[in-house]
Amino acid sequence: MQYTFQVEGMTCGHCERAVTQAVQQIDPAATVRIDRAHNRVDIDSTQPREALAAAIAEEGYQVAA
């Protein structure tokens, strides 16, 4: 499944890595594409949307939609 999230608070490459690693901890095969300028994270994953959002939120980022 492909999901798109609005993620607030990503300001640097470290933030992008933290979000990517959080997603890949619950789905190592996930593909993560981040557009920091638009606060957008696109994820291809077999995991439920809620689990992916929770993993990102646990890293301290605000997830909307």
N, C-alpha and C positions, 0 to 999 in steps of 0.2 A: 504494500500500500504506500501511496505517497501522501505525505502530510505537509502542511505549511503552518508555521507558527510565527506570531509576532512576539519577539523577545526583546524586552527593554533592559538596558544596562550593559550591553556589550560595547566596550570602548576600545579594545585592542586585540592583538593577536592571541594574547593569553586567554582572553575571554572566549574567543573562537575555539581554541583548543580545549578549554574546560567544558564547553557545551558539547563539542564533538566527542570527547572522552566519556562524558556522562551518558550520552546516547549509546555509544558503543559498548559501555559496560553492560547494558541490558540487552543489546543486540549487536554482537561483534561484526555482523555482516551488513549493518546499516550503512547507507550512504548519506552523508551530511553535507549540505551546501549552505553556506552562510553569506548573506548580503548584509554586512554590518551597517552600511549607509542607510538601508531601509528597515533595519531591525527585523530582518526576515530570515527564518531558518526553514529550509526544505529538507525533509527526511524521507528516504525510502527505507521502509522497515516492515517486518512482519509482526512487530509488537503493537499492542493497542495504543491509540493516541494518548489516552490518559496516562499510561506508564511512561511514555516519552516526555510528556509535559511535566510529570512529577520529577523525572530525573533531571530535567533542566532547572526546574524550580529549586531542587535540593542544592544546586550549585550557587543559588542566591540571585537568580535572574527572574524577572517578572514575565510570566508567560500569559499571553492573551490570544484567544482563538487558536 
